[in-house]
């Protein structure tokens, strides 16, 4: 197998059969040693973070599979901290799709003139371009279409899938008394029919979860949850 | 009459009959003495800039009136550098609506990974919140709706009006061999039926215009144009 890409939190290998292997690392995004799922830099390394992220990812991707929601997931090997996935083409040079249930983080930094911290948001979806140099700018449905990244029809599918998956995660967390504030997804086109499917991961590293108003660190979330 | 508001480029007075008087100042927005229609600070003061802006505004608002496009305009007094307008309520704490024909300025700063400088854009509309403290963040149709600033139906009207007015300005400039790259508008709800209407001004200070690939300064534009 060949190393195809070294990311901030995982490495990607191409397998001989055309599928891909994702190796989850112990690095998490953040700034100055503090975890921040929206950050563009590796903020800290936490022993066991890779496997913890993979356990949650496996748990959620298997629920999505049962529900018939398209993802790139094939299977996972917790001991090796690897996940096998179908090949996917990202939109443009990559998008992040955020689903928000409470006003925190970059939402509040942008819309603080109108929103209160912690205010309920009804599965609000926004998209940002993956572009470290330009601080992942937010991008509108019209701009995605005009820039040739995503058609208007594809945007509708993307938004609906985001809310559907966000709600699945929210409900699963709620069963453990944990509240989801926001979650960040990546999508791509998978298979010969280029179906829009969830890719990457669903772990503590890309969500903000709270219990009794207290923020739960990614590693802690995995322990509480599984 | 009472001074109601002191803005970066104009002062606003309330008249006894309930209408408003806008006094155009000689200040234009920019940074470090260089004009920038997107800037949040007064960059320089140019003798005659107020009257020049008002002349262009009068010219365009009267064309819009003829075409039946709603604005807050009643009349203008060039000598006094004042314009009388109907009262208008802005959306939320104010929006800026940009119509783009070429990729320059903040569009390029955000989407430079996908767009070439000067690339043609087909009357592309984007909205930003007027919020100096948060650098006028871009805001999506969904966010405007969720924050209670503008409904989805109102957004459709706003976008269509923006493109219609942008195209009027673009055509008028083209008659003089001038090309419009982008233009920024403000809208509000005017009259008892709260009709969405163009407010503020249409002048060199809120557009980027080029002749033979050379940028035209706001004061120069007024001279070339009228």
Boltz contact constraints between the chains, C-beta under 6 A:
constraints:
  - contact:
      token1: [A, 110]
      token2: [B, 137]
      max_distance: 6.0
  - contact:
      token1: [A, 113]
      token2: [B, 131]
      max_distance: 6.0
  - contact:
      token1: [A, 114]
      token2: [B, 147]
      max_distance: 6.0
  - contact:
      token1: [A, 124]
      token2: [B, 146]
      max_distance: 6.0
  - contact:
      token1: [A, 131]
      token2: [B, 113]
      max_distance: 6.0
  - contact:
      token1: [A, 137]
      token2: [B, 110]
      max_distance: 6.0
  - contact:
      token1: [A, 138]
      token2: [B, 138]
      max_distance: 6.0
  - contact:
      token1: [A, 140]
      token2: [B, 140]
      max_distance: 6.0
  - contact:
      token1: [A, 146]
      token2: [B, 124]
      max_distance: 6.0
  - contact:
      token1: [A, 147]
      token2: [B, 114]
      max_distance: 6.0
